[in-house]
Amino acid sequence: MEHINLRRYIRERMDQVLADEPEDVREAYLQARTKEHREQLDTIVAELLDKHRLRLRFEEVVHHDDNDALRERLASSA
């Protein structure tokens, strides 16, 4: 499981499209990029994993800033 990790050029295009959207829509997308939003999603995912007795491949949700760590884990598990 990984949080959405948009490349900068995609994020910039998305911001241009969102500029014409209502304030609440723009705010929802901005909030989705915050650490607090990721933490809330992590809590929801953890509860669902526990409820359905599932587990994550790397035992954690991968965050945007974890790309190098993810590459290392993938390389070591190959």
KAMODA-V812252 format. One record per residue. N is the residue number from 1. RES is the residue in one small letter. PHI is phi in degrees with one decimal (* if undefined). BURIAL is # if it has 9 or more other ideal C-beta (glycine too) atoms within 8 Angstrom, else .. Layout:
n=N res=RES phi=PHI burial=BURIAL
n=N res=RES phi=PHI burial=BURIAL
This chain:
n=1 res=m phi=* burial=.
n=2 res=e phi=-139.1 burial=.
n=3 res=h phi=-68.3 burial=#
n=4 res=i phi=-57.2 burial=.
n=5 res=n phi=-125.0 burial=.
n=6 res=l phi=-84.8 burial=.
n=7 res=r phi=-66.9 burial=.
n=8 res=r phi=-54.9 burial=.
n=9 res=y phi=-65.8 burial=.
n=10 res=i phi=-72.3 burial=.
n=11 res=r phi=-59.2 burial=#
n=12 res=e phi=-65.2 burial=.
n=13 res=r phi=-64.4 burial=.
n=14 res=m phi=-62.7 burial=#
n=15 res=d phi=-61.3 burial=.
n=16 res=q phi=-64.9 burial=.
n=17 res=v phi=-66.2 burial=.
n=18 res=l phi=-67.7 burial=#
n=19 res=a phi=-57.9 burial=.
n=20 res=d phi=-90.7 burial=.
n=21 res=e phi=-88.6 burial=.
n=22 res=p phi=-61.3 burial=.
n=23 res=e phi=-54.7 burial=.
n=24 res=d phi=-65.1 burial=.
n=25 res=v phi=-69.1 burial=#
n=26 res=r phi=-60.0 burial=#
n=27 res=e phi=-64.6 burial=.
n=28 res=a phi=-60.7 burial=.
n=29 res=y phi=-67.4 burial=#
n=30 res=l phi=-66.4 burial=.
n=31 res=q phi=-64.3 burial=#
n=32 res=a phi=-66.1 burial=.
n=33 res=r phi=-93.5 burial=.
n=34 res=t phi=-88.5 burial=.
n=35 res=k phi=-61.5 burial=.
n=36 res=e phi=-61.3 burial=.
n=37 res=h phi=-63.5 burial=#
n=38 res=r phi=-60.1 burial=#
n=39 res=e phi=-64.3 burial=.
n=40 res=q phi=-63.8 burial=.
n=41 res=l phi=-64.5 burial=#
n=42 res=d phi=-59.0 burial=#
n=43 res=t phi=-65.1 burial=.
n=44 res=i phi=-61.5 burial=.
n=45 res=v phi=-62.8 burial=#
n=46 res=a phi=-59.5 burial=.
n=47 res=e phi=-63.8 burial=.
n=48 res=l phi=-68.0 burial=#
n=49 res=l phi=-60.9 burial=#
n=50 res=d phi=-63.3 burial=.
n=51 res=k phi=-59.1 burial=.
n=52 res=h phi=-100.9 burial=.
n=53 res=r phi=54.1 burial=.
n=54 res=l phi=-110.3 burial=.
n=55 res=r phi=-141.1 burial=.
n=56 res=l phi=-87.0 burial=#
n=57 res=r phi=-56.8 burial=.
n=58 res=f phi=-104.5 burial=.
n=59 res=e phi=66.1 burial=.
n=60 res=e phi=-160.4 burial=.
n=61 res=v phi=-79.8 burial=#
n=62 res=v phi=-87.2 burial=#
n=63 res=h phi=-100.6 burial=.
n=64 res=h phi=-49.9 burial=.
n=65 res=d phi=-78.8 burial=.
n=66 res=d phi=-98.6 burial=.
n=67 res=n phi=-58.8 burial=.
n=68 res=d phi=-65.4 burial=.
n=69 res=a phi=-63.2 burial=.
n=70 res=l phi=-63.4 burial=#
n=71 res=r phi=-58.6 burial=.
n=72 res=e phi=-63.1 burial=.
n=73 res=r phi=-65.6 burial=#
n=74 res=l phi=-63.5 burial=.
n=75 res=a phi=-64.2 burial=.
n=76 res=s phi=-75.8 burial=.
n=77 res=s phi=-91.3 burial=.
n=78 res=a phi=-79.1 burial=.
